[in-house]
Amino acid sequence: MVSKTLSEIPIIDFSLFDAGSIETKQIIVDQIYHACHDVGFMYLVNHGISADLVQQVFAESQTFFSFPVSSKQKYSWTNALSNRGYIGVETEQLEPERPADWKEAFSIRQDIPDAPLSQCNKWPDIQPSFRPCMLNLYAACSGLASQVLKAFALALHQPESFFSAHHGNNYTLRLLHYPPAPSELKPNQIRAGAHSDYGCITLLFQDAVGGLEILSADGSWIAAPYVPNAVLINIGDLMQRWTNNKFCSTVHRVVHPNGADSSKSRYSIAFFGHPNPETEIVCIEESRGTYRPAISPPIRAGDHILAQLNAAHVPQLQESGYPATVS
């Protein structure tokens, strides 16, 4: 879904959600509702995640992606069910009409005790400081995502735990590196093709190298620039379905920057919140009405996420020799 016409992405002081009066909390909830309904994106400032921790994760990310491809491939992503590990440049294709994305990534999910090796995180032993740093950010983002989901519920006149109770710890932390464009870049190839996110909520930390854009209803692309010490929040497809399109899952992309930044790498850190796999996503009753029936049929969250991951990854992984199995 594209966002409604907009001129800028709202900036919201999230510290007032818990620290202010009841009246102030309601003002923040109302601001979040309008951001989710009208734009699908918002910046949160004073969100409680340490800027030093975020910078440590960026540094660890830059170190990992600086290793030779042969070293990084030892920790390769193998299937959508696990959704952990490294994927190389041109391995993911978010926009079918364009060449595969000019980026590489590394995904981390919850460590599950006694899980099969195929369902475990692929921690790089070449970088001992990587794991504790990522786990610290994972925990911090889990806490913030839970709080934002509570604000979403209140904005829709639901019990505060309505959404957060269905998420548990089903999150994915994804490090992203967009290398400088080579001279042999394919026609119409960009850093990340136009897409909407699959789950309910995304937290994004980005560096100052530009390129992220969101799509407005009039067909124009609007920049989502770096805002110091802010986290950029956006709505995913399952939240749009859950709210019967009251919240919009806005299409976005990453293009190559112009000017001095054109020769620079871009780094970002995405934290994706997906409902527990068994959760059935049915639009909440308050989002329906005589003139607003359910727009989307019920769907099992895990089935939706798995299908989207396979659609974006598997063809390219098969070509690269990755196993295509999801079981």
Phi and psi in degrees as a GROMACS rama.xvg file:
@    title "Ramachandran Plot"
@    xaxis  label "Phi"
@    yaxis  label "Psi"
@TYPE xy
-88.4014  154.075  VAL-2
-75.5657  163.235  SER-3
-71.5114  167.931  LYS-4
-57.0871  133.622  THR-5
-149.619  157.419  LEU-6
-110.482  -22.1757  SER-7
-159.893  161.156  GLU-8
-89.7572  128.541  ILE-9
-65.4361  149.889  PRO-10
-114.069  125.058  ILE-11
-123.565  133.12  ILE-12
-83.3223  101.544  ASP-13
-79.7536  -13.1246  PHE-14
-61.4913  -25.3837  SER-15
-77.7351  -8.66668  LEU-16
-66.183  -39.2252  PHE-17
-108.984  -27.6305  ASP-18
-89.6386  -15.8401  ALA-19
-91.456  -173.865  GLY-20
-74.3793  173.077  SER-21
-59.3145  -39.177  ILE-22
-67.3197  -40.6334  GLU-23
-66.5492  -41.0456  THR-24
-58.8414  -41.1323  LYS-25
-66.0146  -35.8941  GLN-26
-61.6472  -43.1641  ILE-27
-65.0613  -42.7146  ILE-28
-59.3594  -42.887  VAL-29
-65.1473  -40.0313  ASP-30
-62.1734  -40.948  GLN-31
-66.5575  -40.3996  ILE-32
-58.1995  -48.5938  TYR-33
-66.3899  -35.871  HIS-34
-64.4049  -43.7397  ALA-35
-70.3818  -35.3748  CYS-36
-79.1059  -40.9605  HIS-37
-94.1441  -28.9498  ASP-38
-122.038  -45.0714  VAL-39
87.812  -4.39882  GLY-40
-134.887  151.821  PHE-41
-160.806  149.49  MET-42
-93.9323  135.246  TYR-43
-109.817  128.411  LEU-44
-112.586  161.2  VAL-45
53.1871  49.3356  ASN-46
-93.6348  -7.69214  HIS-47
97.1163  -6.98659  GLY-48
-92.1011  128.756  ILE-49
-62.2891  130.21  SER-50
-63.4326  -34.2105  ALA-51
-63.5309  -41.4997  ASP-52
-62.8607  -44.5352  LEU-53
-60.1494  -42.6001  VAL-54
-66.1857  -35.5124  GLN-55
-62.2028  -41.1222  GLN-56
-67.0237  -41.0299  VAL-57
-58.9315  -42.3581  PHE-58
-64.1086  -42.9609  ALA-59
-63.9304  -39.2384  GLU-60
-62.4192  -47.0308  SER-61
-61.2174  -39.3326  GLN-62
-63.4253  -46.6115  THR-63
-62.031  -47.4751  PHE-64
-70.478  -14.2901  PHE-65
-78.3879  -13.0712  SER-66
-69.6108  157.097  PHE-67
-59.1333  151.026  PRO-68
-55.6538  -39.88  VAL-69
-59.8976  -34.7837  SER-70
-72.9881  -42.2759  SER-71
-67.3981  -32.4599  LYS-72
-68.7976  -12.8292  GLN-73
-66.5053  -16.4267  LYS-74
-116.836  34.6265  TYR-75
-70.1603  144.446  SER-76
-57.7929  133.836  TRP-77
-118.272  -29.7412  THR-78
-160.731  161.432  ASN-79
-70.2051  -29.19  ALA-80
-66.064  -39.4359  LEU-81
-79.0383  -49.2453  SER-82
52.2489  50.1622  ASN-83
-133.417  147.143  ARG-84
104.708  -166.754  GLY-85
-93.081  136.591  TYR-86
-123.807  139.699  ILE-87
-86.1798  174.335  GLY-88
-59.5188  138.046  VAL-89
64.2124  28.8241  GLU-90
-98.9195  -25.0893  THR-91
-112.313  140.494  GLU-92
-130.151  95.5061  GLN-93
-80.2141  -21.7809  LEU-94
-124.371  105.295  GLU-95
-57.4794  -26.923  PRO-96
-78.4611  -7.61085  GLU-97
-115.423  164.018  ARG-98
-61.3734  164.086  PRO-99
-57.4122  155.065  ALA-100
-67.2015  142.992  ASP-101
-89.8016  72.9685  TRP-102
-158.408  163.914  LYS-103
-131.012  160.777  GLU-104
-151.815  165.099  ALA-105
-142.323  124.907  PHE-106
-111.084  141.049  SER-107
-131.988  135.013  ILE-108
-127.347  -175.079  ARG-109
-61.7871  136.908  GLN-110
-74.0374  126.125  ASP-111
-109.357  118.408  ILE-112
-58.6871  137.046  PRO-113
62.9306  20.2701  ASP-114
-75.4863  152.21  ALA-115
-56.5247  152.064  PRO-116
-55.4441  -33.8472  LEU-117
-67.3863  -17.0183  SER-118
-109.268  20.5739  GLN-119
-106.843  153.959  CYS-120
-63.9722  149.616  ASN-121
-105.242  76.0651  LYS-122
-71.4683  127.915  TRP-123
-73.2121  112.682  PRO-124
-73.419  -9.35261  ASP-125
-78.2171  -3.37401  ILE-126
-144.032  79.2214  GLN-127
-57.542  -29.8656  PRO-128
-79.2232  -6.85558  SER-129
-65.0461  -51.5832  PHE-130
-61.8052  -53.3006  ARG-131
-61.3033  -35.1258  PRO-132
-64.8026  -45.0766  CYS-133
-67.1374  -38.0954  MET-134
-65.658  -35.0751  LEU-135
-63.7204  -44.2937  ASN-136
-69.8282  -37.9684  LEU-137
-56.4353  -45.519  TYR-138
-65.9887  -41.7117  ALA-139
-65.5265  -42.5518  ALA-140
-68.9649  -34.6729  CYS-141
-60.1613  -43.6109  SER-142
-64.4699  -43.7566  GLY-143
-66.4211  -43.4816  LEU-144
-59.0044  -40.5136  ALA-145
-61.7989  -41.1346  SER-146
-66.4564  -41.8236  GLN-147
-65.4402  -39.0642  VAL-148
-63.088  -33.6251  LEU-149
-65.7433  -39.2429  LYS-150
-64.4818  -39.2961  ALA-151
-58.1044  -45.9215  PHE-152
-61.8149  -45.6879  ALA-153
-63.7233  -36.3309  LEU-154
-64.0684  -23.4094  ALA-155
-106.189  14.3308  LEU-156
62.0557  40.4913  HIS-157
-112.214  163.106  GLN-158
-55.5472  145.267  PRO-159
-56.3294  -32.9522  GLU-160
-90.9751  9.86406  SER-161
-54.3321  -48.1699  PHE-162
-87.3415  -43.9553  PHE-163
-62.1108  -31.9809  SER-164
-64.5611  -21.4249  ALA-165
-96.344  5.42729  HIS-166
-106.988  -26.308  HIS-167
52.479  -120.995  GLY-168
-127.556  39.0898  ASN-169
-88.9859  70.7567  ASN-170
-121.63  157.938  TYR-171
-127.786  122.593  THR-172
-94.9401  124.91  LEU-173
-127.801  121.364  ARG-174
-88.6842  136.039  LEU-175
-128.051  136.335  LEU-176
-130.309  124.906  HIS-177
-111.274  100.319  TYR-178
-67.2161  160.937  PRO-179
-57.3227  148.024  PRO-180
-71.7684  130.605  ALA-181
-79.7847  168.201  PRO-182
-66.7596  -24.7415  SER-183
-95.4487  21.8502  GLU-184
-54.4955  137.985  LEU-185
-69.9043  154.356  LYS-186
-57.1083  133.309  PRO-187
66.177  13.6944  ASN-188
-82.6154  128.355  GLN-189
-123.607  -179.384  ILE-190
-73.0465  -37.4901  ARG-191
-150.034  121.319  ALA-192
-65.4845  160.433  GLY-193
-60.3407  131.519  ALA-194
-163.937  166.062  HIS-195
-114.142  154.689  SER-196
-76.6431  155.751  ASP-197
-84.9234  -33.3076  TYR-198
-93.378  -130.922  GLY-199
-108.332  -40.634  CYS-200
-149.454  142.431  ILE-201
-127.005  134.05  THR-202
-106.459  129.425  LEU-203
-128.225  128.544  LEU-204
-109.164  130.826  PHE-205
-131.711  159.413  GLN-206
-89.4999  -173.653  ASP-207
-83.7834  -2.76998  ALA-208
-77.1447  123.854  VAL-209
-74.3285  -179.803  GLY-210
138.822  -24.1782  GLY-211
-75.3285  130.655  LEU-212
-135.558  147.91  GLU-213
-118.823  152.245  ILE-214
-95.6821  127.48  LEU-215
-92.5341  161.869  SER-216
-63.2587  -22.8521  ALA-217
-84.4275  5.3024  ASP-218
87.9365  4.10997  GLY-219
-91.72  150.393  SER-220
-98.4251  131.399  TRP-221
-117.46  130.413  ILE-222
-66.3754  142.047  ALA-223
-116.076  80.9798  ALA-224
-74.0253  168.168  PRO-225
-64.0773  130.167  TYR-226
-119.416  119.029  VAL-227
-53.3453  131.91  PRO-228
61.4238  20.8645  ASN-229
-107.473  153.767  ALA-230
-111.168  133.846  VAL-231
-92.6394  124.048  LEU-232
-107.949  135.852  ILE-233
-137.654  157.85  ASN-234
-85.4406  143.522  ILE-235
-105.6  173.396  GLY-236
-59.1279  -41.255  ASP-237
-68.9001  -32.8737  LEU-238
-68.7648  -36.6678  MET-239
-62.0467  -44.1267  GLN-240
-64.5887  -42.7361  ARG-241
-61.4997  -36.1163  TRP-242
-96.504  11.016  THR-243
55.2276  42.3323  ASN-244
70.8388  12.0769  ASN-245
-68.5361  -36.2085  LYS-246
-100.432  138.124  PHE-247
-107.585  131.839  CYS-248
-88.8776  97.5035  SER-249
-86.0056  135.25  THR-250
-67.5618  139.138  VAL-251
-147.177  167.958  HIS-252
-154.758  170.279  ARG-253
-125.657  119.833  VAL-254
-106.349  167.7  VAL-255
-73.9029  133.959  HIS-256
-74.3222  161.882  PRO-257
-102.896  171.268  ASN-258
67.2733  -144.296  GLY-259
-62.6839  -27.7054  ALA-260
-77.4906  -8.7469  ASP-261
-64.2456  -23.9901  SER-262
-99.6489  9.20732  SER-263
-103.748  150.785  LYS-264
-73.7053  150.755  SER-265
-113.494  137.269  ARG-266
-123.406  141.359  TYR-267
-145.951  163.562  SER-268
-128.571  116.229  ILE-269
-109.059  141.596  ALA-270
-127.355  108.215  PHE-271
-97.9128  128.713  PHE-272
-103.365  114.434  GLY-273
-113.811  141.779  HIS-274
-62.2884  159.897  PRO-275
-53.3186  141.287  ASN-276
-54.3579  -34.24  PRO-277
-81.9  -5.1093  GLU-278
-67.1298  127.749  THR-279
-89.3321  122.88  GLU-280
-90.4934  106.04  ILE-281
-123.958  131.985  VAL-282
-58.9746  135.168  CYS-283
-64.8583  145.894  ILE-284
-57.1115  -38.6108  GLU-285
-68.6705  -13.9532  GLU-286
-91.3573  -3.59027  SER-287
-97.6531  179.056  ARG-288
176.228  173.596  GLY-289
-55.8043  -38.905  THR-290
-104.993  11.4412  TYR-291
-140.966  72.3417  ARG-292
-68.5042  171.351  PRO-293
-59.8217  124.921  ALA-294
-80.4567  -35.8793  ILE-295
-119.365  144.439  SER-296
-72.1101  162.179  PRO-297
-59.078  150.289  PRO-298
-148.874  144.659  ILE-299
-79.7796  128.546  ARG-300
-56.9959  -45.7378  ALA-301
-62.2652  -37.8184  GLY-302
-64.4811  -41.1322  ASP-303
-65.1914  -47.7832  HIS-304
-63.1677  -44.4984  ILE-305
-61.7836  -43.2127  LEU-306
-63.4513  -40.98  ALA-307
-68.623  -40.5508  GLN-308
-64.1383  -42.0751  LEU-309
-64.2775  -40.2121  ASN-310
-63.0976  -34.8407  ALA-311
-84.9239  -27.796  ALA-312
-110.874  -44.2346  HIS-313
-58.2191  -46.8028  VAL-314
-56.4634  -42.2334  PRO-315
-70.5486  -36.4551  GLN-316
-67.6426  -37.0467  LEU-317
-62.2608  -42.6293  GLN-318
-62.976  -30.0114  GLU-319
-89.506  -0.149526  SER-320
91.5298  8.21078  GLY-321
-75.9482  148.727  TYR-322
-67.2366  143.344  PRO-323
-96.9874  -2.40818  ALA-324
-65.7033  149.122  THR-325
-120.254  19.3929  VAL-326
